[in-house]
Amino acid sequence: MDLASLSLAQVNYLLAVGVFVAALVVGFVIGRLNERVLSAAGVPDAVAGTSVERTARRFGTSIVGIVSQLSAWLFYVLGAVFALAIAGLVNVQALWYRVVGYLPAVVFAVGVLVFGVIVGDKAEVMISERLRGVKVPEIGVLPSAVKYSIVFVAALVALGQLGVATLPLVVAFGAYALAVIVLVAVAAKDLLASGAAGVYLLLNQPYGIGDRVRIGEMAGIVQEMDVFVTQIEDDETEYVVPNRLVFREGVVRER
Amino acid sequence: MAALTELLGDLVGDVDVLMLFSPSGSYYERAREAAEDVDLVVVATENAVGADGFVELPLSFADVSERIRFGIEGAIDNGYVEDGDALACVTTTFGEEADTLTRVRADAERHSGLYDLFVHSRADPSVIRDVLEVVIELGRKGQKGKPVGALFVVGDAGKVMNTSRPLSYNPFEKSHVHVGDPIVNVMLKEFSRLDGAFVISDSGKIVSAYRYLEASAEGVDIPKGLGTRHMAAASITRETNAVAVVLSESDGLVRAFKGGELVLELDPEAY
């Protein structure tokens, strides 16, 4: 068959097939390349044991697999759209804007979400490791709080990428947080000050149970110390001293 | 049969208070309907039936008379029962269900040291209970199968620390573990091979291990045959407001001291 005898439509079909095949090849190569790069960058080790990875494993894949598949599929879909457009089967203008505008956003959103959850997990592990030396059993809340804050921010960014109006969400959350903070700060001012001082006292223990101390006017043997108060006792009197006073007045250790 | 019911009915004739020991929910409901003109007091480890008159048992006493005595003393202390009241006590001796009925007259003068130990000590009752549970378990299992001894001084920690000195570095320094924490049983078991006493604060915080108690044994009178560990326990409770719980290495019994006197002696195997 002579090349010149082909009609314009036929050329377009051929071109479309060519573009689609090229997209398949490029997508496959990019997918593989991504997998290699991610593996070489040590991602599998970094995410091992996180909840996302565990979930991925349950579905017979892994995070590296998902990310590389995602990048490959991006090219497949784009290739298909291009091919259809060249063949003149779809209205390019209508599809172009939506698909091309939206697809990377979806991929990016998923990426951000996965990244956020991984970072959250990692932060949780790291903080709980760091806090292991602090032998307060109740401190386990802190790592979880940090983790969910990070995941929350990641989810917000991801939703923002998808074009969901996150502003009300942020505003609502911010207002709530602010209200709580103001309320707590006003209502529990003394408690907070004592608590902050108490954390230092418990961590460093400048004095301990059994020490003879003087705090301002009050002197005696330390009987009990917790986050908010220190109880000291002499022969007749038992003082319950707020820890903020310990900081304001200073402690005298008597020998 | 009617004659038998009448004969045994005398037991509950004109009682002032009906005391139920660890009743099941349905039994409590039935008792409430049956005993309209009689006050009802529930004695149990927890108030599962939501009774108005409730006395908390810190331990599930194996000995029935001790259990009943503790319940009565608690009921008098809380004002549910007055001196001289006739009480009918329903409790369990052999099985899970109520199988024992006894009639007792309340006597406010009689004090078993046991109620006093739990309720009128400086330390929280729950802390004393937790310590007792740890010690009982330690006595039952021992350390790697071998019998161990242990001495816990509970409450008034500041004064106890000042009447004792460290034998070695304190493994609990700058830690914030409490006796009720789940990990602590294992930890205390491991540390129990160390010499010296454990010091526990009023709120249950483990202040120190490895303490050598320096309280003077002058005037302390404990049964002959008990060793130095018991002597140390008795003397520290005489000199401070603490109570002491001792696991004997030789006979495996758990004993509690308060005010220099032996107030509780129980066999860990029986629990």
Interface residues (C-beta under 8 A of the other chain):
Chain A: V134 K135 V136 P137 L202 L203 N204 Q205 G208 I209 G210 D211 R212 G220 I221 V222 Q223 E224 D226 I232 E233
Chain B: D156 A157 G158 K159 V160 M161 N162 E173 K174 S175 H176 V177 H178 D181 I183 S201 D202 S203 K205 V207 S208
